[in-house]
Structures are given as C-alpha cells and as structure tokens.
Amino acid sequence: MANIGKEDNTQMAKIDPNGMEIWKFLLTSHLEGKDCGEALTQPKPRLLLDDLNALRNEDGTETEESRKLVEKKKKLLKTWIKKDRKAYDIIVKSCTDNETAMNVILEKDNRQ
C-alpha cells in the first residue's frame, strides 16, 4: 500500500570528513530532490520599502498593486522558510554522527 501524504524516508548520507567533496555533491543532489536546495542558494525574500512605496499613492496609502506585492512577498517568504527548515533538518540529520559538525551547526551564529 502506498504511503500517501507521508514523508519520504530516504536518508541523506552521513557526513564523512574524509570525503567532503562527495558529501557536498550528495547533499546538493539530495536537497534538490527534496525541493529545498534553493534555500541554500537563494537569499531570504524581503520586501523593500522603496519598491512598496513606489506602488503606493502619493499620500502613501495602499493601492491594489502594493497589496499584491505584499501578498506575493509573504507567499515567497513562507515558501522559502519551509524549504530552509527542511534543508536544515536534512543537514542536521546527516551530521549527527560527527561531533565537530554538530558543534558547528549548533553554534548560535549558524542557526536562523
């Protein structure tokens, strides 16, 4: 019977300090296969006030275009956060057997 709606349990290879180039390739391929690889390469979507203000009326009130821009950016951000968390989860799981890698991941500056 198919596992409809269940998470795919395909495992990412554990980090190997002696084969980092291969692990990086495997990680990138795995993340792309899970539709979350762009979280590593794409910046977090941001709503720039200059862009928003350019679409508002002269008095600063919202327009249909400014509302659409806000909604579009919210949707992009929500999608990016979901993919970023999924990628982070996969990376953490692949590093669980390596104490040094886990220390790097758990450092405050490396978490979002």
C-alpha positions in Angstrom: 0.0 0.0 0.0 1.3 3.5 -0.9 2.2 5.9 1.9 0.1 8.8 0.5 0.8 12.0 2.3 3.7 10.5 4.4 7.2 12.0 4.4 9.7 10.2 2.2 12.1 8.4 4.5 15.1 8.5 2.1 18.2 9.1 4.1 20.9 11.6 3.3 24.4 10.1 3.6 26.2 10.8 6.9 28.9 13.4 6.7 32.4 12.0 6.1 35.3 14.3 6.9 37.5 12.2 4.5 35.1 12.7 1.6 33.7 16.2 1.8 33.6 16.8 -1.9 31.5 13.7 -2.5 29.3 14.6 0.6 28.7 18.1 -0.7 27.6 16.7 -4.1 25.4 14.1 -2.4 23.9 16.8 -0.1 23.2 19.2 -3.0 21.6 16.4 -5.0 19.5 15.2 -2.1 18.3 18.7 -1.2 17.3 19.3 -4.9 15.5 16.0 -4.9 13.6 17.1 -1.8 12.8 20.5 -3.4 14.6 22.5 -0.8 18.1 23.0 -2.4 17.4 26.6 -3.3 17.2 27.5 0.4 21.0 27.2 0.4 21.5 29.4 -2.7 18.6 31.9 -2.7 18.5 34.8 -0.3 15.6 35.2 2.1 12.9 37.1 0.3 12.5 40.6 1.6 10.0 43.4 1.0 11.9 46.5 0.1 10.2 49.7 1.2 11.4 51.6 -1.9 9.6 49.0 -4.0 6.5 49.2 -1.9 6.4 53.0 -1.7 6.8 53.2 -5.5 3.5 51.4 -5.8 1.6 53.4 -3.2 -0.5 56.5 -3.9 1.2 59.9 -3.5 -0.2 60.2 0.0 1.3 56.8 1.0 -2.0 54.9 1.0 -2.1 51.3 -0.4 -3.0 50.5 -3.9 -4.1 47.2 -5.4 -0.5 46.8 -6.8 1.1 47.5 -3.4 -1.2 44.9 -1.7 -0.4 42.4 -4.4 3.3 43.0 -3.8 2.9 42.5 -0.1 1.0 39.2 -0.6 3.5 38.0 -3.2 6.4 38.6 -0.8 4.6 36.9 2.1 4.0 33.8 -0.1 7.6 33.8 -1.2 8.8 34.1 2.3 6.6 31.4 3.6 7.8 29.0 0.9 11.4 29.9 1.5 11.1 29.4 5.3 9.6 26.0 4.7 12.4 25.0 2.3 15.1 26.4 4.6 13.8 24.4 7.6 13.6 21.3 5.5 17.2 21.7 4.3 18.4 22.5 7.8 16.7 19.3 9.1 18.4 17.2 6.4 21.8 18.7 7.1 21.4 18.2 10.9 20.4 14.6 10.4 23.4 14.0 8.1 25.8 15.4 10.8 24.5 13.5 13.8 27.4 11.1 13.9 30.1 13.8 13.7 30.6 15.8 16.9 32.6 18.6 15.2 29.9 19.1 12.5 27.2 19.1 15.1 29.1 21.8 17.1 29.3 24.0 14.0 25.6 23.5 13.3 24.5 24.2 16.9 26.5 27.5 17.2 24.2 30.4 17.6 25.5 32.2 14.6 24.7 29.3 12.3 21.1 29.0 13.3 18.3 31.2 12.0 
